[in-house]
Amino acid sequence: MKTQEQQILNIVVNSIEAAGYSPYAQLTGYMATGNAAYITRQFGARKLVQSISPAVIRGYLASHVKTA
């Protein structure tokens, strides 16, 4: 069962993808800088991402690591 934060993160990820961006890259930028401008405003994603704990976002990023 997904937690509420994980459900919100799913909305944010889908919004980023719908806007044509990489969720991994955008969330990495957001985590590195704390600047919500990395997240699209589409579907309220920018506001929603601020309600997610950094641990949940780090978990997402860790599970989607890009390897060269």
C-alpha positions, 0 to 999 in steps of 0.5 A, spaced: 500 500 500 502 506 498 503 512 503 499 518 501 506 522 500 508 516 495 501 517 491 503 525 491 509 523 488 506 519 483 502 525 481 508 530 481 512 525 477 506 524 472 506 531 471 513 532 470 513 527 464 506 530 461 510 537 461 516 533 457 521 533 462 525 527 466 522 526 473 529 524 475 533 530 473 527 535 475 527 532 482 534 531 482 535 539 481 529 540 486 533 536 492 540 539 490 537 546 490 531 546 494 528 551 488 521 548 487 522 552 480 525 545 477 518 542 478 512 544 473 506 548 475 502 543 471 497 539 475 499 543 481 505 539 482 510 545 484 505 546 490 504 538 491 512 537 491 513 541 497 508 537 501 513 531 500 518 529 505 525 529 502 526 521 504 520 519 500 523 523 494 530 520 495 527 513 495 524 515 488 531 517 486 535 512 489 530 507 485 531 510 479 538 511 478 541 512 471 547 508 470 551 509 464 
